[in-house]
Amino acid sequence: MSYYLCGMEKSVLYQVLQSLSPTERNAFRKFLESPYFNQRKDLIELYTLMIVSSPVPDKVEIWKKISGSSLYDEQKLRLLMSYLLQLTERFLVIKALEDNPLQQDLMLASTYRKRGMPEAFERTRKELERKLEKQPLRDLDYYEWSQQLQWEHFQQVYVNQPTEIELLHLISELSDISYYIRKMRLICLMTAHQSVYPNVRNEYKDIPAFIERLAQLSWKSHPALEVYLLCYRMLHEPDENRHFHAFKNALFDHAARFSKEEMHGLYIWAINHCVRSLNAGKSEYVDEVLELYKEGLRKEYLLENGILSRFTYHNIVAAGLQTQDLEWVRFFINEYKNKLEKKYRESAFSFNLARLEYASKRYDYVLELLQKANYRDPLRNLAAKTLLLKTFFETKEFDTLQSHLDAMRNYIHRKRVLGYHRTNYLNIIKYTEKLIQTDPYNRKALQKLRQEVTEEKVLTEKNYFLQWIQAELKI
């Protein structure tokens, strides 16, 4: 329990309590006030001090308020915090069960069977079976719940009908489907991991044989198997466009069969495939990725606990700008601003709005948004500086641009942890200066510069520079 020796705000207890929503905090207070769960008033007092006070008092002050003694007892406070943490964790488990009525019914059926109450068991079993079939999900949880329910049914029936075999066949089939779905999910995860980290050793030699065996089954009658099999083919053969389209169509067709959490993961795989395809020069994928983003937003698959990642926010704007769907991008930036984490909200909003204004050629607004912004993250700061750089270039503010380039170079040299990005942004500065200094009427010099830019391996703004050079050459 050594983690209680640190400050209150660094304790596990404090962090767990801070994760509770306002509704959960009210529910937990009622939980603590229930004599069935807790009969200690000092735990309620400790909870109140830790959740209401801002900032949280130090440990000595908390102990004084709870015990009424000025003599601080570290061991007793740590023990009190431990009791409250145990109750908090118990509350979270109960709440998770309350949020899962099917799991409640399954546990109730099992309890009735073990208590020797066949009529109550049968009533609960039939009701749960009806609920399972009525609800739309046909994911791994569905098959595992069905398998567990039929296993409970078999144990109840076997007492009076030891020759019953049909239920065992059904349980075996449900078990197989559960295994295949779980295995396919793991295979997709390993394949996706391999595509991102090709040098990391992965041993999964049995995959081809497993996939071949699965392909021979009637997997089309099980949407989860169909979706994961098509997902694997997309991940395994990324250059085959037909695999992506088959997977995307199946994803749209069977959306209601999966939970939002699982759809989040499937959408991320599809989106990442589009991004890699775009990076490989397949420009047609920009429409595909934007369609996935729009559908993922509409169905809330891209949100986690109601929060939209700032990285996803940034990527969606990038996709919308590439398709020139500027009106929708403006709607998105404003509509989803409040879905961002609060600490990143204003910086992500101002930066992406500046990107939109730049695409709309409203350069005064770009300058206004970026020159007042303070981006603490070095990469976001450099991205903003690059956008400013392009704005100065577009407006032909070359003196201001040179001062900006000097300041940007100094900023990069001060930062020691940029890695690959350091080379990229120094190259952006270098080629901007070359573009400024090259005589626009000297075709030979422009052609030489174009060749240098084309051959540069680390340059994210390569297309921007090439477009300007080609415009000068009037190609």
C-alpha positions in Angstrom: 0.0 0.0 0.0 3.0 2.3 -0.4 1.2 4.4 -3.0 -0.6 6.1 -0.2 2.6 7.7 1.1 2.5 10.2 -1.8 0.2 13.3 -1.9 -3.6 12.8 -1.9 -4.0 13.9 -5.5 -1.5 11.2 -6.6 -3.2 8.4 -4.7 -5.2 5.6 -6.6 -8.2 6.5 -4.5 -8.2 10.1 -5.6 -7.7 9.2 -9.3 -10.6 6.7 -9.2 -12.9 9.2 -7.5 -12.0 11.9 -10.0 -13.0 9.5 -12.8 -16.6 9.4 -11.5 -19.2 11.5 -13.4 -21.5 13.8 -11.4 -24.3 11.2 -11.7 -21.9 8.5 -10.4 -20.7 10.6 -7.5 -24.3 11.0 -6.3 -25.0 7.3 -6.7 -21.8 6.5 -4.8 -22.7 8.7 -1.9 -26.0 6.8 -1.6 -24.0 3.6 -1.8 -21.8 4.7 1.1 -24.9 5.8 3.1 -26.4 2.4 2.8 -25.8 0.4 6.0 -25.7 -2.8 3.8 -22.5 -1.7 2.2 -21.0 0.7 4.8 -21.5 1.4 8.5 -18.7 3.9 9.0 -19.4 7.6 9.0 -15.7 8.5 8.7 -15.6 7.0 5.2 -18.4 9.3 4.1 -16.6 12.2 5.6 -13.3 11.2 3.8 -15.2 10.8 0.5 -16.8 14.3 0.9 -13.4 15.9 1.6 -11.8 14.3 -1.4 -14.5 14.9 -3.9 -15.9 18.3 -2.8 -12.9 20.3 -1.7 -10.8 22.0 -4.3 -7.9 21.8 -4.0 -8.0 18.7 -1.9 -6.6 19.3 1.6 -3.4 17.7 2.6 -3.4 14.5 4.6 -2.8 16.2 7.9 -5.7 18.5 7.4 -8.0 15.7 6.3 -7.1 13.6 9.3 -7.7 16.5 11.6 -11.2 17.1 10.2 -12.2 13.4 10.3 -10.7 12.4 13.7 -11.0 15.8 15.5 -7.5 15.3 16.7 -4.5 17.5 16.0 -2.2 14.5 16.3 -1.7 13.1 12.8 -1.8 9.3 12.4 -0.5 8.2 9.0 -1.2 4.5 9.4 -4.8 5.0 10.4 -5.5 7.4 7.5 -3.9 5.0 5.0 -6.1 2.2 6.4 -9.2 4.5 6.0 -8.3 5.3 2.4 -7.8 1.6 1.7 -11.3 0.9 3.0 -12.8 3.6 0.9 -10.9 2.4 -2.2 -12.3 -1.1 -1.6 -15.9 0.3 -1.4 -15.3 2.4 -4.5 -14.1 -0.6 -6.5 -17.1 -2.6 -5.3 -19.4 0.2 -6.4 -17.8 0.2 -9.9 -18.3 -3.6 -10.2 -21.9 -3.4 -9.2 -22.5 -0.4 -11.6 -20.9 -2.4 -14.4 -23.3 -5.3 -13.7 -26.3 -2.9 -13.5 -25.3 -1.6 -17.0 -25.4 -5.1 -18.4 -28.9 -6.6 -17.9 -28.2 -9.7 -19.9 -25.3 -10.6 -17.6 -27.6 -10.0 -14.6 -30.2 -12.4 -16.1 -27.6 -15.1 -16.8 -26.3 -14.9 -13.2 -29.9 -15.0 -11.9 -30.6 -18.2 -13.9 -27.4 -19.8 -12.6 -28.4 -18.8 -9.0 -31.9 -20.4 -9.4 -30.4 -23.6 -10.8 -27.9 -23.9 -7.9 -30.6 -23.3 -5.4 -32.7 -26.1 -6.8 -35.5 -23.9 -8.1 -36.4 -25.4 -11.5 -39.5 -23.3 -12.2 -37.8 -20.0 -11.5 -34.8 -21.2 -13.5 -36.9 -22.1 -16.5 -38.8 -18.8 -16.4 -35.5 -16.8 -16.2 -33.9 -19.0 -18.9 -36.7 -18.5 -21.4 -36.9 -14.8 -20.8 -33.1 -14.4 -21.3 -33.2 -16.5 -24.4 -36.0 -14.3 -25.8 -34.0 -11.2 -25.0 -30.9 -12.6 -26.6 -32.7 -13.3 -29.9 -34.6 -10.1 -29.9 -31.6 -7.8 -29.4 -29.6 -7.1 -32.6 -26.1 -7.8 -31.5 -24.4 -11.0 -33.0 -20.9 -10.4 -31.8 -18.6 -12.4 -29.5 -20.6 -11.5 -26.4 -23.8 -12.8 -28.0 -22.4 -16.2 -28.7 -20.6 -16.5 -25.3 -23.8 -15.5 -23.5 -25.8 -18.1 -25.6 -23.2 -20.7 -24.9 -23.3 -20.1 -21.1 -27.1 -20.0 -21.0 -27.3 -23.4 -22.9 -24.7 -24.8 -20.5 -26.9 -23.8 -17.6 -29.8 -25.4 -19.4 -27.9 -28.6 -20.0 -26.9 -28.9 -16.3 -30.5 -28.4 -15.3 -31.9 -30.9 -17.8 -29.2 -33.5 -17.3 -30.3 -34.3 -13.7 -33.6 -35.8 -15.0 -32.6 -36.6 -18.6 -29.0 -38.0 -18.6 -29.3 -39.2 -22.2 -29.9 -35.6 -23.5 -27.4 -34.9 -26.2 -28.9 -32.2 -28.5 -28.0 -29.4 -26.1 -24.4 -30.6 -26.0 -24.3 -30.4 -29.8 -25.7 -26.8 -29.6 -23.2 -25.8 -26.9 -20.4 -27.3 -29.0 -21.5 -25.3 -32.1 -21.8 -22.0 -30.1 -18.3 -22.7 -28.5 -16.8 -23.2 -32.0 -18.3 -19.9 -33.3 -17.1 -18.0 -30.2 -13.6 -19.5 -30.7 -13.5 -18.6 -34.4 -14.6 -15.0 -33.7 -12.1 -14.5 -30.9 -9.3 -16.0 -32.9 -10.1 -13.9 -36.0 -10.1 -10.7 -33.8 -6.6 -11.7 -32.5 -5.4 -12.5 -36.0 -6.6 -9.1 -37.3 -4.8 -7.4 -34.3 -1.6 -9.2 -35.1 -1.8 -8.5 -38.8 -2.5 -4.8 -38.2 0.4 -4.7 -35.7 2.7 -6.3 -38.3 1.8 -3.6 -40.9 2.8 -0.8 -38.5 5.9 -2.5 -37.0 7.2 -4.8 -39.8 10.5 -5.4 -38.0 8.9 -6.7 -34.9 9.0 -10.5 -34.8 5.5 -12.1 -34.9 5.1 -15.9 -34.8 1.8 -16.9 -36.2 2.5 -19.6 -38.7 -0.9 -21.3 -38.2 -2.9 -18.4 -39.6 -3.0 -19.4 -43.3 -4.3 -22.9 -42.4 -6.8 -21.4 -40.0 -8.1 -18.9 -42.5 -8.4 -21.6 -45.1 -10.4 -23.8 -42.7 -12.6 -20.9 -41.7 -13.3 -19.9 -45.4 -14.8 -23.4 -46.0 -17.4 -23.0 -43.3 -20.8 -21.3 -43.7 -19.4 -18.1 -42.1 -21.8 -15.9 -44.1 -24.6 -16.9 -41.7 -22.5 -15.3 -38.8 -21.9 -11.6 -39.5 -19.1 -11.3 -37.0 -17.1 -14.1 -38.7 -17.8 -12.5 -42.1 -16.6 -9.1 -41.1 -13.4 -10.3 -39.4 -12.5 -12.5 -42.3 -12.9 -9.7 -44.8 -11.0 -7.4 -42.4 -8.1 -9.9 -42.3 -8.0 -10.0 -46.1 -7.9 -6.2 -46.3 -5.0 -6.1 -43.8 -3.1 -9.1 -45.3 -3.3 -7.9 -48.9 -3.6 -4.1 -48.6 -2.8 -3.5 -52.3 -6.0 -5.4 -53.3 -8.6 -2.6 -53.3 -11.5 -5.2 -53.6 -10.7 -6.4 -50.1 -11.2 -3.0 -48.6 -14.5 -2.4 -50.5 -15.8 -5.8 -49.4 -14.9 -5.1 -45.8 -16.3 -1.6 -45.8 -19.6 -2.8 -47.3 -19.9 -5.6 -44.8 -19.1 -3.1 -42.0 -22.0 -0.9 -43.1 -24.4 -3.8 -43.7 -23.8 -5.4 -40.3 -23.3 -2.3 -38.2 -26.2 -3.1 -35.9 -24.7 -6.5 -35.1 -21.7 -5.1 -33.2 -21.4 -2.9 -30.1 -20.2 0.7 -30.5 -16.9 -0.3 -28.7 -16.2 -3.0 -31.2 -17.3 -0.9 -34.2 -14.8 1.7 -33.0 -11.9 -0.8 -33.5 -13.2 -2.0 -36.8 -13.6 1.6 -38.1 -10.1 2.5 -37.0 -8.7 -0.4 -39.0 -10.6 0.7 -42.1 -9.6 4.3 -41.6 -5.9 3.4 -41.1 -6.0 1.4 -44.3 -7.3 4.4 -46.2 -4.6 6.6 -44.7 -1.8 4.2 -45.7 -3.3 4.0 -49.2 -3.4 7.8 -49.4 0.3 7.9 -48.3 1.0 5.4 -51.1 -0.4 7.9 -53.6 -3.9 6.4 -54.0 -5.8 9.7 -54.0 -9.2 8.1 -54.5 -9.1 6.9 -50.9 -9.7 10.4 -49.6 -13.4 10.1 -50.4 -13.4 6.7 -48.8 -11.9 7.9 -45.6 -14.2 10.9 -45.4 -17.2 8.7 -45.8 -15.9 6.5 -43.0 -15.4 9.5 -40.8 -18.8 10.9 -41.4 -20.6 7.6 -40.8 -18.4 7.0 -37.7 -19.4 10.4 -36.3 -23.1 9.9 -37.2 -23.2 6.6 -35.3 -20.8 7.8 -32.6 -18.3 5.0 -33.3 -15.4 7.4 -33.2 -16.2 8.7 -29.7 -15.0 7.1 -26.5 -17.0 7.9 -23.5 -18.5 10.8 -25.4 -15.0 12.2 -26.2 -13.5 12.7 -29.6 -9.7 12.3 -29.8 -7.9 15.5 -30.8 -5.9 13.3 -33.3 -9.1 12.1 -34.9 -10.5 15.7 -35.0 -7.3 16.8 -36.7 -7.4 13.9 -39.3 -11.1 14.5 -40.1 -10.4 18.2 -40.9 -7.4 17.1 -43.1 -9.6 14.7 -45.1 -12.4 17.3 -45.5 -9.9 19.9 -46.7 -8.5 17.4 -49.3 -11.9 16.9 -50.8 -12.6 20.6 -50.7 -15.8 20.0 -48.7 -15.2 23.3 -46.9 -18.8 23.9 -45.8 -19.0 20.5 -44.1 -15.5 21.0 -42.5 -16.7 24.3 -41.0 -19.7 22.6 -39.6 -17.6 19.8 -38.2 -15.0 22.0 -36.5 -17.7 23.9 -34.6 -20.1 21.1 -34.0 -17.5 18.8 -32.4 -15.4 21.3 -30.6 -17.1 20.5 -27.3 -16.6 16.8 -27.8 -12.8 17.3 -27.4 -11.0 16.9 -24.1 -11.2 20.3 -22.3 -7.4 20.7 -21.9 -7.0 20.4 -25.7 -10.2 22.0 -26.8 -9.2 25.6 -27.6 -5.8 24.8 -29.2 -7.3 22.1 -31.5 -10.2 24.3 -32.4 -8.1 27.4 -33.2 -5.5 25.4 -35.2 -8.1 23.5 -37.3 -10.1 26.6 -37.9 -6.9 28.3 -39.1 -6.4 25.4 -41.5 -9.9 25.9 -42.9 -9.4 29.7 -43.3 -6.1 29.0 -45.1 -7.9 26.6 -47.5 -10.6 29.3 -48.0 -7.8 31.9 -48.8 -8.9 34.0 -45.8 -5.4 34.7 -44.8 -6.1 37.6 -42.3 -8.1 35.2 -40.2 -5.3 32.6 -40.3 -2.9 35.1 -38.9 -5.3 36.3 -36.3 -6.0 32.7 -35.1 -2.4 31.5 -35.1 -0.5 34.5 -33.9 -2.5 34.6 -30.7 -2.5 30.8 -30.1 -0.1 29.1 -27.7 0.5 25.5 -28.5 2.4 23.7 -25.8 2.9 20.5 -27.8 6.0 21.0 -29.9 4.7 19.1 -33.0 1.4 21.1 -32.9 3.4 24.3 -32.5 5.6 23.4 -35.5 2.5 22.5 -37.6 1.0 26.0 -36.7 4.3 27.6 -37.6 4.3 25.8 -41.0 0.8 27.1 -41.7 2.0 30.6 -40.8 4.9 30.1 -43.1 2.7 29.2 -46.0 0.4 32.1 -45.2 3.3 34.6 -45.3 4.4 33.0 -48.6 0.9 33.2 -50.2 0.6 36.9 -49.2 4.1 37.7 -50.4 5.2 39.0 -47.0 8.8 37.9 -47.6 10.5 40.0 -45.0 8.1 38.8 -42.3 8.5 35.3 -43.7 12.3 35.3 -43.3 12.0 36.5 -39.7 9.5 33.7 -39.1 11.9 31.1 -40.7 14.7 32.3 -38.4 12.6 32.1 -35.3 11.3 28.7 -36.4 14.8 27.4 -36.9 15.9 28.6 -33.5 12.8 26.9 -31.9 13.7 23.6 -33.6 17.3 23.8 -32.4 16.1 24.4 -28.8 13.9 21.3 -28.9 15.9 18.1 -28.4 13.2 15.4 -28.7 11.8 16.0 -32.2 13.6 13.0 -33.8 12.4 12.5 -37.4 10.3 15.6 -37.2 13.4 17.7 -36.7 14.7 16.8 -40.1 11.4 17.3 -41.7 10.8 20.8 -40.4 14.4 21.9 -41.1 13.9 20.7 -44.6 10.7 22.8 -44.9 12.7 25.9 -43.8 15.5 25.1 -46.2 13.3 24.7 -49.3 11.2 27.7 -48.4 14.3 29.8 -48.3 15.5 28.3 -51.6 12.1 29.1 -53.2 12.3 32.7 -52.0 15.9 33.1 -53.3 15.5 31.4 -56.7 14.9 33.7 -59.6 11.4 32.9 -60.9 12.6 33.6 -64.5 15.5 31.2 -64.3 14.0 28.0 -65.6 17.2 26.0 -65.1 17.4 27.0 -61.5 13.7 26.2 -60.9 14.1 22.8 -62.6 17.1 22.0 -60.4 15.1 23.0 -57.3 12.2 20.8 -58.5 14.6 17.9 -58.8 16.0 18.4 -55.3 12.5 18.6 -53.8 11.4 15.5 -55.7 14.3 13.5 -54.4 14.1 14.7 -50.8 13.1 11.7 -48.7 11.9 13.6 -45.6 9.6 16.4 -46.5 5.9 16.4 -45.6 5.2 19.6 -47.6 6.7 18.2 -50.8 3.5 18.6 -52.9 3.2 22.2 -51.8 6.7 23.1 -52.9 6.3 21.2 -56.2 3.0 22.9 -57.0 4.6 26.4 -56.5 7.7 25.4 -58.6 5.5 24.0 -61.4 3.3 27.1 -61.3 6.4 29.3 -61.8 7.5 27.0 -64.7 3.9 27.2 -66.0 3.7 23.5 -66.4 
